[in-house]
Amino acid sequence: HHSRDTPILEIVSFGSELSNRGPTFDMDLSDFMGEDGKPISYEKAYHYFSRDPSQKWAAYVAGTILVLMRELNVRFEDSISILVSSTVPEGKGVSSSASVEVATMSAIAAAHGLEISPRDVALLCQKVENYVVGAPCGVMDQMASACGEANKLLAMICQPAEILGLVEIPCHIRFWGIDSGIRHSVGGSDYGSVRIGAFIGKTMIRSFAASSAVAETNSEEAQEESSELNESDASLDYLCNLSPHRFQALYASNLPQSITGEEFIEKYGDHGDSVTSIDRNGTYSIMAPTKHPIYENFRVQAFKALLTATPSEEQVIGLGELMYQCHDSYSACGLGSDGTDRLVRLVQNVEKLKHSKTENGTLYGAKITGGGSGGTVCVVGRSNLRSSEQILQIQRKYKEATGFMPYVFEGSSPGAGKFGYLKIRKNSAPLSSI
């Protein structure tokens, strides 16, 4: 029972019976305003939505309103009703959270006449997830949901969110997603501690570079060049800006496999990440999480170059190998799971049959997607009937082994920026009778 002059927010969620969330959520929009007449802090909002686990989902939707109020100074005078209906499977590592944030913010912006570029929508939605939901995710998923296009891969560099271009998926190559049935969560402890490990590694590399703990060179000229490079490493802003060969030659041997929070804080102070905090009593793996973005960046660049290369058997073998390497690197960080590893092994087994005389295998590689620790495996193969049959074969074998029939999805659609929005208007004029 709301008094008429108090604007309210009502959210109804379809499909809620499939997970442990309440089907509806409503609140007074004035709850988002503090006594000082300014929007409440993200921290307050985080606690507001965390009170009841069955209502926590509403943070992804309602959080978009608070972010617009805080970041763009928007004020909402009227009540807002939101109906959420989605075919994106939840908790499967295919960006269901980013898609609902981007869809909600795009709809609210359209309804209130706000012009926000797709890139800015993505960055604002990342704030929803980092600060209102409290999940330390990057911006990649939101960028794909906002700026992606059908049948194209989005090439971008998250520094913080620059689009390098769209890459057409060649018609002889196809991607599938196979759901492992293991629920994944980017808000889980694994992802957060791996992220902390990467930031600790970056802090240590900067420190090594600053103190120039590098093999001495003889010639003065070489020393001068080396010190310039050291200076640039000492202010390294993103791990992926360090090349693999340089990491291997200069820093890998100095990095510990792991470190305690206590030890790191005593020696280095802060790890420089605003969305995670170090537990002094925790132990963090350092080597694998630091190495991952450095080598992953190289793999992504190679993958992009291969996709645009002349079609050949070597091309698809190379794409598959890069995906396997990526999967192994993610697993080394501790973000694997039995289910996703089993699916990748099943793809490898099908691929091995290629080398026997009888089978003509057409699948080439697979990797875990999303924040890891469960979720979906992405498979690459040739776009033909044999590949589809092999995907069904993997589906059956997985069910035999686990009892779970994995869901397979494929195809793609335009992102929110490309799609735009649909406006439903009431037809107020009565139809004239002829």
N, C-alpha and C positions, 0 to 999 in steps of 0.2 A: 504494500500500500504506500504509494509515493504521492506526495502532494503534487498537484499539477505543475507548479512553477519550479519544481526541482528537476533538472534534466537527469535522466537515468540512462544507463547503458544496459541493454539486455542482449545476451548471446545465447543462441540455441545451437547445439552441436549435433549433427546427424552422425550416426554410427557410434555413439558413445557407449552403447551396450557391449561393443566388442573390446572395450578396455575399461579400466577402473575409474572412469571420470564421470562426474555428474553431467546430465544432459543439458542443463541450463545454468546460466550464471547471470546474476544482475547486481548492479551497484549504483549508488548515486555518483554521478560524475563529479560532484563537489568533494567526494572522498579523495580525488586527485589534487585538490587544492589545499595548501597549508593555511594556518591561521594568518600568516603574513601576506596572504593574497597571491602567493607564488605557488607553482606546481610543487608537489612533494618530491623528496629526493628519491633516486632510484633504489637506495637501500631500504627506505620505508616501504616502497612499492614491492620490493622483493619479499619482505616479511609479511606484507598484506596478503600476497598471493600464496605464501607458503603455509599459511595457518591450517588449511584443510587440504590434504593430499588429493581428494577427489575434485577439488576446484583449481588445482595448480595449473591445469591446462589453459585456463582462462588468461594466464599471464602472457601467452604467445599472441593472443588476440587483443585483449584490453591494453597490453603493454604498448601497442602501436600508438594508442591515443595519448598516453603519457609522454612518449618520446616526441610526438608532434608538438605537444604543449611545451615541453622543455627545450627542444632543439630549434623549433621554428616559430615558437611563441604563438602557436595557434590556440584559440579559445573556442570551446564548443558550448553554444547557448542552448541547443536543442537536444532532445533525447536521441539516442542512436540505437537502432535494433540491427543486430548482425546474425545472419544465418550462415553457419559454416557447414559446407558439404564438400567432401574431397574423395577422390579415388586414389590419392597417393597413399600407399600402405604406410602405417605408422611404425616407428621403432625398427625400421629395416635398413637404415643407412642409406636411404634415398631422398634425404632432405625434406621429410614431411613438415618439420618445424619451420624451415625457411620458406617453404611454399605457402604455408598458412599465414605467416607474417607478411610476406610480400603481397599476397592476394588481399589480405585485410587492409593493409596500408594503401594499396592502389585503389581499393573501393572507397575508403574513407576520403582519400584525396580527391577522387572523381566527384563524390557526392558533395564535397564542400568547396569545389572549384579551386583546389590547390594544384599548382603546376610543379611537380617534382620529377626530376629526370630519373630514369631507371637506375642509374648508378647511385644516385643519392638515396633512392628508396632502399636499395640493398644495404648501404652503409647505415641508414637509420634503423633498418630491421636487425642488423647485427647488434646495435645498441640494445634493442628489445631483448635479444637472446642473452647477451653478455650481462646486462645490468638488471633487467626486470625478472627474467627467468633464472639467471644466474648460471648459465652454461658457457664455459670459456671457449666458444667456437671461433673459427676464422670467418672471413666474409665470402668465401668461395661459393657456398650453397646459395646464399641470398643473391649473389651476382648472377649465378646460372638461372635462378628463378625469375629474376627481373630482366636480365639482358640477353638471355639465351634465344636461339632461333631453332626452328624445326630442322632436324637432320643435319645439324652442324654442331661442332664442338666449340666451346668458347675458350679462346686462348687469352689468359689474363695473368697479370702479375699483381699479387696482393700487397702492394707497397704504397698506399693501403689498398687500392682497388683500380688498377689500370687495365683497360681492355686492349689487347694486342691485335685482336681481329677474330674473325670466325673462320673455322676450318671445315670445309665440306667433308662429310664422310663419303669416301668413294663408294660407288654403287656395288662393287664386288666385295665390300667389307661390311660386316654386321656385328652389332653388339647385343648381348642379352644380359638380363639381370636374373640371378637365381637366388631366392630367399632361403637362408639357412634355417629360418624358424627360431633363431636365437635372438631375443630382443636386445637391441643395442641402445646405449644412451650416451650422447656426447657430454651429458652432465655427470656421467659416472666418474669414479675416482681415477680409473686407469688413464683416461684421456687427459685429465687435469695434471696428473703427476708426470706424464710424458711431456706435456707442454712445458711444465716447470723445468724438467731435465734439459730440454732444448734451450730455454732461456739461460739456465745456469751455464751450459756449454758455451753459449755465445759470450756471456760475461767473462768466462775464463779465457776464451780465445782472444778477446779484446785486451785482457790483462797481459797475456803472454806476448802479444804483439807490441803492447806499449813498453814492456820491459825488455823488448827485443831479444827474447830467448830463442834466437835463431842461429843456425850454424854460421860461423864467421866466413866471409868470403875474402879472397886475397886482394883482388884489384880494387882500387879506390872507386872506380867507375861503377863496378858491380855493387859495391857497398852502398853507394849513393842511391842507386836504383832500388836496392833491397830495403833501404830505410824508408824510401817513399812508399813502397808497398806495405811495409810494416805500419806506417802511419795510417794508411787507408784501412788496414785490418783493425787497428786500434780503435777506429770509430765505426766498425762494422755495424750496420743498422739491421740487416736481415741475414740470417745464416746462408740462405741460398745465393747471396751475392759473392760468396767465397767459392772459388772453383774447387772441384774435387782434388785435382793434383796438388794444389797449394795446401789444402787441408791435410792431405796425406803426408806431404813432404815436411810441413812445418809444425803442425799442431796435434795430429792424431796421437803421437807417442807421448805427449804431455798430458792428455786428458785422462782422468781416471774412469774406470768402468762405472763407478757409482760414488756418491758422496752423501754424508748425512746433512740434514738441514742446518744443524748446529755448526758443523765444520765450515759449511759454505758461508753462513752469515758472519761467523767470526772473521773469516779471511777476506770476504768480498763485499759484505754488506747486503746490497739489494740486487735482485735478479732482473729488475727493469720490466716487469710485466704487471699491468694494472688490473688484470682480471683473474690472477691467481695469487695465492699467498703461500709461502713456504712454511711447512710444519717443522719446527726445530727438531722434533723427535723422529721425523720421517727419514727414510733413506731413498735417494733418488738415483735412478739409472741415468748416466750422463752420455756415455759413448754412443749408444744406439740412437737415442732421440736427437743428438746433435748431428750425427752422420746422415740421418734420414733426409732432412730438407736439402742438404748440400747435394747429395747424389740424386734425390728425387727431381730436383730442378733440372739437372742434366738429362735425366731420363725423359722428362716431359718435353724438353726441347728436341731430343732425338725422336720422340714419338711424333711430334708435330711435323718434323722434317720428313719422316718416313711416310706419314699419311699423304703428303703432297707429292711423293716420289712416283716414278713410273711403276705401274702395277707389275708385280713379279712375286714369285714364291718367296724370295728373300725378304721382300717387304713385309708379308704377313708373318713370316717366322720371326722377324725382328720386332714387330709390334707385340707379338705374343711373349717373346723373351723379356721385353721391357716390363710387361705387366706382371710376369712371374717374379722378376727382381723386385718390383715395387711391393708385391705381396710379402715376400720374404723380409724385406726391410721393415715393413709395418709390424710383422710378427716379431722381429727381433726387438722392437720397442715394447713388446708385451701387449700389443693390441690385436692379437689373433684370437681365434676361438676354435674349439674342436670342429664345430659344424662348418665354418667357412674353410678351414684347412682341408676338411674331408671333400668339400665340393671342388676345391682347386686340385686335389689329388685325382679326383674322378676325371677332370678335364685332362690332366696330364696322362692318365691311363688311356683315354680315348686317343690322345695325340700319339702315344707310343705305338698304337696299333697301325698307324700310318706306315711304319717301317716294316710291318709284316706284309707279305704278298697279297693277302686276301682283302684287307681293308683299305678304303681310301678316306682317311680322316680329314676333316676340314675345320676342326677347331684348333686354335693356336696358342691361346694364353688365357689367364684368369687372374683376378686380384680382388681383394676385399675392398668394399667401398665405404664411404662415410667415416665416422669417427672410430670405426673398428669395434673389437670386442663383440662380435656377432654381426647381425645384419645380412647384407646381400653381397654376393660375389658377381663381379662383372666379367663376362666372357667375350673374347673376340674370335671371330671365325669368318670363313667365306660365306657370302650370302647365297646359299643354295639349299635345296631340299635335304641333302645329306646332313648338313649342319643341324637343321631343325630336328631331324631324326635322332641325332647324337645328343642334342639337348634333352629330348624326351627320355632317352636311354639313361642319361645322368640323373634325371628327375626320379626315374623308377629305382635306380640303384641306391640313391640317397634314402628313398622311402624304405627300401628293404633293410638298410643298415640302421636307420634311426626311428622308423615308424612315422616320420613326418613327411607329408607330401609337399615338397617345396613349390612355391608359387613362382612362375616364370613370367617376366614382363619384358617387353621390347617396344621399339617405336619411340617417337619423341614429338613434342608439341612446342609451339612458340612460347617464349617467356612473357611475363606480364607487360613489358614495354611494347613488344611487338603485337601482342594480342589486343591491348587497349582494354576497353570495358564495354559492357552492355548496359543500357539504361532502360528500365521498364517504366513506361509511362501509363498512367490511367487514361483511358479514353473518356474524356468528360462529356464530349458532345454526343447526344443520342443519335443513333444511325437514322438517317432520314428514310422514310418508307417511299418506295418508288411506285 
